[in-house]
Amino acid sequence: MAPDADAGKSAKRADPFAPLTSEQFDVGDGHDIYVESVGRIGGIAAVYLHGGPGSGCQPDHRRLFDPERFHAVLFDQRGAGRSRPKGRREDNTLPHLIADMEKIREKFGFEGWMIVGGSWGATLALAYAQAHPDRVTGIVLRATFLGTRKEIEDGFLDVLPRFYPALHAEFLDVLPPAERTQPIDAYFRRILDPDTAVHGPAARAWGETERILSEHTPSRARLDPVNSSRALPATPFMEAHYFANDCFMRPNQLIEEAGKLADIPGIIVQGRYDLLCPPATSHALAAVWREAEIRLVEGAGHTLYDSGVRDAVMKAVADMASRIVK
């Protein structure tokens, strides 16, 4: 892992959250993924898993880890963020992402590491931990998503019309009348259609609706007609690819294999009013993963930046670190 240039080293001294290393890492299958590390060499090993799928890591995610305690790795998953080719869905499945994590862990020489992830990042965290439980020292989740079709349908077909009926009507109006009886499948087909005239409106409507559902107090609760002039969001395309394929898992796989998490300590940070990943999902997981502790954040929804959520995640990461080093 090549260090940054001298200018980067100077920035590191001035900013403790500046990357120690950063590079494009060839993981095979024509994919190069962006990988960076922060903190200090010899610190508690950790990895951060971003959401989406398809969103990518942000500089603020580095600040979840105390740079004096951690040696943390952040990476953009295949086709996401700064990874290349951007948006590539070929050879991009959950098993591929799990294999990429193992390559990253081995590259850094970590025997084991703490896994931190939210929403889709929680899905990947659980799937990785079930595949490699001996490599996981602890897990911190935010907003448990188990990668099931039911969760997606609950959010867009049940929660959406009950909490945002006008937005739900607009969401359906994007589709031709004949496709509105099975709107989830119709949206996935349209988002994955190569024709811009087909996938453009669907991707914008899906992305904006999901954003509104993710915030406890969204700035607007209707589709933005001006949005059509902006660049297409990246995440809906990767989400449609994964969700249309059941996240490349068997039905209920993460719950059924939760026994593999035995002896791995966990903390789940859960927004009380999360409309996309509600508390019931975290409680269902904790019922079969007895080592998991749920920490509810009152007055918060889904996003990391709802009031109190980010602080709760930072505290959970710090608390988990204290358990690991005992």
C-alpha positions in Angstrom: 0.0 0.0 0.0 1.9 3.1 -1.2 2.0 6.1 1.1 0.8 9.5 -0.1 3.2 12.1 -1.4 5.0 14.5 0.9 2.2 17.0 0.5 -0.2 14.3 1.8 2.1 13.6 4.8 2.0 17.3 5.7 -1.7 17.3 5.5 -1.7 14.2 7.8 0.2 16.1 10.4 -2.3 19.0 10.1 -5.4 16.8 9.9 -5.4 13.6 11.9 -8.2 12.3 9.7 -6.3 12.7 6.4 -5.6 9.3 4.8 -2.5 7.4 5.7 -2.7 5.6 2.3 -4.9 5.7 -0.7 -4.9 3.7 -4.0 -6.8 2.0 -6.7 -6.7 -1.7 -5.8 -7.0 -4.3 -8.6 -9.4 -7.0 -7.3 -9.8 -8.8 -10.6 -12.7 -9.2 -13.0 -11.8 -5.8 -14.5 -12.6 -3.9 -11.3 -10.3 -1.5 -9.5 -11.6 -0.4 -6.1 -10.6 2.8 -4.2 -9.1 2.0 -0.8 -7.8 4.3 1.9 -6.7 3.9 5.4 -6.8 6.4 8.3 -5.6 6.5 11.9 -2.3 5.0 13.0 -0.4 1.9 12.1 -0.7 -0.7 14.9 -4.1 0.7 16.0 -7.3 -1.4 16.3 -8.1 -2.8 12.9 -11.4 -1.7 11.5 -13.2 -1.4 8.2 -16.1 0.9 7.2 -18.8 -0.3 4.8 -20.8 2.3 2.9 -24.4 2.1 2.0 -26.4 2.0 -1.1 -25.4 -0.3 -2.6 -23.5 2.1 -4.8 -23.1 5.3 -2.7 -19.4 5.3 -1.8 -17.4 6.5 1.2 -17.2 10.2 2.2 -14.4 12.0 4.0 -16.7 12.5 7.1 -16.8 8.7 7.5 -13.2 8.8 8.6 -14.2 10.7 11.6 -16.2 7.8 13.0 -12.8 6.4 14.1 -10.5 7.9 16.8 -7.2 8.3 14.9 -5.2 7.6 18.1 -7.0 4.3 18.6 -7.7 2.9 15.2 -6.1 1.8 12.0 -9.3 1.9 9.8 -9.8 1.1 6.2 -12.5 2.6 4.0 -13.2 1.6 0.5 -15.6 2.2 -2.3 -17.3 -1.0 -3.4 -17.2 -2.3 -7.0 -18.6 0.3 -9.4 -19.2 2.8 -6.6 -17.6 6.1 -5.7 -14.1 6.4 -7.0 -13.9 2.7 -7.9 -13.5 1.9 -11.6 -15.2 1.3 -14.0 -17.8 3.6 -12.3 -21.2 1.9 -12.3 -20.1 -1.4 -13.7 -22.5 -4.1 -12.7 -20.8 -7.1 -14.3 -19.0 -9.3 -11.8 -20.6 -7.3 -9.1 -22.4 -9.4 -6.5 -22.4 -9.9 -2.8 -19.9 -12.8 -2.9 -17.6 -10.5 -5.0 -17.7 -7.8 -2.3 -17.0 -10.3 0.5 -14.0 -11.6 -1.5 -12.8 -8.0 -2.0 -12.9 -7.5 1.7 -10.7 -10.5 2.3 -8.2 -9.2 -0.2 -8.1 -5.9 1.5 -7.7 -7.4 5.0 -4.9 -9.6 3.7 -3.2 -6.6 2.0 -3.1 -4.7 5.3 -2.0 -7.8 7.2 -4.9 -7.7 9.7 -5.6 -11.0 11.4 -9.1 -9.7 12.2 -11.0 -6.4 12.2 -14.0 -4.6 13.5 -16.8 -4.2 11.0 -18.8 -0.9 10.9 -21.6 -0.4 8.4 -25.0 1.1 8.0 -28.1 0.2 5.9 -26.6 -1.7 2.9 -23.3 -1.5 4.7 -25.0 -3.5 7.5 -26.1 -6.1 5.0 -22.6 -6.5 3.8 -21.2 -6.5 7.3 -23.5 -9.4 8.4 -22.8 -11.4 5.2 -19.1 -11.0 5.6 -19.2 -11.9 9.3 -21.2 -15.0 8.5 -18.8 -16.0 5.8 -15.7 -15.3 7.9 -16.6 -15.2 11.6 -13.1 -15.9 12.7 -11.9 -12.7 11.1 -14.4 -10.4 12.9 -13.5 -8.9 16.3 -16.8 -6.9 16.7 -19.6 -5.4 14.7 -21.2 -2.0 14.8 -24.3 -1.6 12.7 -26.6 1.4 11.9 -30.0 0.8 10.5 -30.2 -3.0 10.0 -31.1 -4.0 6.4 -31.3 -7.8 5.8 -31.4 -7.5 2.0 -34.8 -9.0 1.6 -37.5 -8.2 -0.9 -40.0 -7.8 1.9 -38.1 -4.9 3.4 -38.1 -3.0 0.1 -41.8 -3.6 -0.5 -42.6 -2.6 3.1 -40.8 0.7 2.5 -42.1 1.7 -0.9 -45.5 0.0 -1.0 -46.6 0.2 2.7 -44.8 2.9 4.5 -44.6 5.4 1.6 -48.4 5.6 1.0 -49.2 5.7 4.7 -46.7 8.5 5.6 -46.4 10.3 2.2 -49.6 9.7 0.2 -49.0 12.5 -2.2 -45.4 11.5 -2.9 -46.7 7.9 -3.3 -49.0 9.1 -6.1 -46.2 10.9 -7.8 -44.0 7.8 -7.4 -46.6 5.7 -9.3 -47.3 8.4 -11.9 -43.8 8.0 -13.2 -44.9 4.5 -14.4 -47.3 3.8 -17.2 -50.7 2.7 -15.8 -50.2 -0.9 -16.9 -47.0 -1.2 -14.8 -48.4 0.3 -11.5 -49.8 -3.0 -10.2 -46.2 -4.2 -9.7 -44.3 -1.0 -9.2 -41.1 -2.3 -7.6 -40.4 -4.7 -10.5 -41.4 -2.0 -13.0 -38.9 0.5 -11.4 -36.1 -2.1 -11.5 -36.7 -2.9 -15.1 -36.8 0.8 -16.1 -33.8 1.8 -14.1 -31.8 -1.0 -15.7 -33.0 -0.3 -19.2 -30.2 1.1 -21.4 -32.4 3.8 -22.9 -31.9 7.1 -21.1 -35.4 8.2 -21.8 -36.6 5.1 -19.9 -34.1 4.9 -17.0 -33.7 8.6 -16.4 -37.1 9.5 -14.9 -37.2 6.2 -13.0 -33.8 6.6 -11.4 -34.5 10.2 -10.4 -37.9 9.3 -8.9 -36.5 6.3 -7.0 -33.5 8.1 -5.7 -35.5 11.1 -4.5 -38.3 9.0 -2.9 -35.7 7.0 -1.1 -34.0 10.1 0.2 -37.2 11.5 1.5 -38.0 8.3 3.3 -34.5 8.2 4.8 -34.8 11.6 6.6 -36.8 12.2 9.7 -37.6 15.8 8.6 -37.0 16.1 4.9 -36.7 19.5 3.4 -39.3 18.6 0.8 -41.7 15.7 0.6 -42.6 15.8 -3.1 -40.7 14.9 -6.2 -38.8 17.9 -7.6 -39.8 18.8 -11.2 -36.6 20.7 -11.6 -34.6 17.5 -10.7 -34.9 16.3 -14.3 -32.2 18.9 -15.4 -29.6 17.5 -12.9 -27.1 14.7 -13.4 -28.6 11.2 -12.8 -27.9 9.8 -9.3 -25.6 6.8 -9.3 -27.1 4.8 -6.5 -30.4 3.7 -8.0 -28.7 1.8 -10.8 -26.6 -0.3 -8.4 -29.6 -0.7 -6.0 -31.8 -2.0 -8.9 -29.1 -4.4 -9.9 -28.7 -5.8 -6.4 -32.4 -5.7 -5.3 -33.7 -7.2 -8.6 -31.3 -10.2 -7.8 -32.4 -10.5 -4.1 -29.0 -9.1 -3.1 -27.5 -12.3 -4.4 -28.7 -14.2 -1.3 -31.1 -16.9 -0.4 -34.4 -15.7 1.1 -33.9 -14.8 4.8 -30.2 -15.9 4.6 -28.9 -13.4 7.1 -31.4 -14.3 9.8 -31.1 -18.1 9.2 -27.3 -18.0 9.4 -27.2 -15.6 12.4 -26.0 -18.5 14.5 -22.6 -18.0 12.8 -22.3 -14.7 14.7 -22.2 -16.4 18.1 -19.4 -15.0 20.2 -19.0 -11.9 18.0 -20.0 -8.8 20.1 -22.3 -6.3 18.3 -23.9 -2.9 18.8 -26.8 -1.8 16.6 -27.6 1.9 16.4 -31.3 2.3 15.4 -33.3 5.4 14.6 -36.7 5.2 16.4 -38.5 6.5 13.3 -36.4 4.9 10.5 -39.0 4.3 7.7 -36.6 2.2 5.5 -35.0 0.0 8.2 -37.4 0.1 11.1 -36.6 -1.0 14.7 -38.5 -4.3 14.2 -35.7 -5.5 11.8 -33.0 -4.8 14.3 -35.0 -6.5 17.0 -35.6 -9.6 14.8 -31.8 -9.8 14.2 -31.0 -9.3 17.9 -33.5 -12.1 18.8 -31.2 -14.6 17.1 -27.9 -12.8 17.6 -27.8 -12.7 21.4 -24.5 -10.9 21.5 -26.0 -7.8 19.9 -27.1 -4.7 21.8 -29.6 -2.3 20.3 -29.2 1.4 21.0 -32.3 3.4 20.0 -31.9 7.0 18.9 -35.1 8.9 19.7 -36.3 11.5 17.2 -34.2 10.1 14.4 -34.8 8.3 11.1 -32.6 6.4 8.7 -29.7 8.6 7.7 -26.4 8.9 9.6 -27.0 12.6 9.8 -30.3 12.6 11.5 -30.1 14.2 14.9 -28.1 12.1 17.3 -27.3 9.2 15.0 -23.7 10.1 14.1 -22.8 10.7 17.7 -24.4 7.3 18.7 -22.4 5.5 16.0 -19.2 7.2 17.1 -19.8 6.2 20.7 -20.7 2.6 19.6 -17.5 2.3 17.7 -15.5 3.6 20.7 -17.3 1.3 23.1 -16.7 -1.7 20.8 -13.0 -0.8 20.7 -12.9 -0.9 24.5 -14.4 -4.4 24.5 -12.0 -5.6 21.9 -8.8 -4.5 23.7 -9.9 -6.0 27.1 
